[in-house]
Amino acid sequence: MSSHRSGGDSHRRRHRRQSSARDAPRPPSPAEILQEIQTLLRELQTHSSAYTDQYNYHVREVKRLQIMLQSALEERSLMSDSAAAVQATRQGRMIDQAEIHAKRLQLEKEIESLEWSIGYYENASASMQRLWQAVETEIRRLQQEIENLRSPRA
């Protein structure tokens, strides 16, 4: 009896393999391809919008930092010894060279930091622009593919 059973199991296994071969994956239909492309297109459009927002943020940040840098540069030009003397005289106090030196050092660090930040945001905005352009190119390609799938074949 046991030998008969094992023969039956073998037959079932063979039969299962045959049915799975019949159920081999079929190529996607044009409607399925269209749906998949439209889903991908929506995702890319979302990315494009996010990249545009990020780019705009970086551009605004560069402008804000440039204004701060311009102000710091103007302040630095006013920190010459003679300008400090005039300011101290107006305020009715003596010139403290150590204080002037400390303020200059602090201002130089601020200017250096602003210049670095501007460079960072300029690079970031350039990267966002490149990403946006790549996504937009892919969006146009997918839109053309959708159009080709929808148009009747000649």
Order of alpha helices (4+ residues) and beta strands (2+ residues): alpha-alpha-alpha-alpha
